């Protein structure tokens, strides 16, 4: 990790944003915690990882199919599921890990 200390520093701050651009990683503040992460979509595959350096805990998720809606309901899709999982973990699970 010593060789990558600069990877986890902000390089650009944007107004009214909670996330920052780092060196190939994104820095996000969620529910009073700092996370280092990276995500991407390609050919209906989705993957993310988020690391909380303070607690040395992480979450990784990958989907091999992106779904646009279920039963005609376009609000029920992979992006909605992904967001709900992320917010639940950030709000309810990550705080359980002590610094």
N, C-alpha and C positions, 0 to 999 in steps of 0.2 A: 504494500500500500504506500510506502514512502515514496516510491517513484511516481505515484499518481496523485500526490497531495494536491497539485494544481487542478486536477480533474474535477474536484468538488467545490471549486470557488466560482462565484458569479463572475461572468464576463460581460454581461449586458443586462441592464435593468430597464424594464418597460413600464410605463405609467399604468396604474390600475391593474396590474397583473400580480398574481401570487406565484407565478413560475418564472424561472430565469434560465437563460441559455448558459450552459457550462461547456466544457470541452467534450463533446460527443455524448454528454449526459444532460438531463434536465433536472433542475433543482426546484422542488415544490415544497411549499409550506401548507400543511393540511392539519386542521384540528390541533394547532399548537405544536406540531412536530415537523421536522425537516426531513425530506426524503430525496434521495438521489435515484433517478430512474431513466429508463429508455423504453420506447415503445415503437411499434410499427405495424403497418398493414401491407400485405402484398398477396395478390392472387387469392383473395378470400381467406388468408391466414392472418391471424392477429396474435401478437405476443407483447407482453410487458414485463418489466421487473421494476420493483421499488425496494430500495434499501434505506433503512433508518440507521445511519452510522452511530448515533448516540446509544442505541440499544443493541446494535449488531443483529437486528432482525430484518427479514426480507420477505417479499411476496413475489412469486413468479406465476404467471398465467399464460396459457397458449390455447388458442382456438383453431381448429383445423377447418372450420367452415364459418362463414359469415352469413347469418340469416337476416333477411330483410323484413320479416314479419311473420306472425303466427295466426292462422285463422282469419286472415284479412286485416288484422290489427297491426298497423305499421309501428305502433308504439312499443310492441313486444318484439324486440330484435336483439341481436348480439351486442350492439353498442349500449343499449339500455341495461342489459344484464351485466355487462362489463363495468359500467359506471356504478351500478348498485353494489356489486361485489367490492369494488375499490373503496367506495365511501364507507361501507360497513366495516371493512377491515381497518381502514384508517381511523374511524371513530370508535369502534368497539374492541378491536383485537390488539392493535399496536400499542395502545396505552397500557395494556396488561404487562408489557415487558418493561422492567425497571432499567433506569440508566445506571 
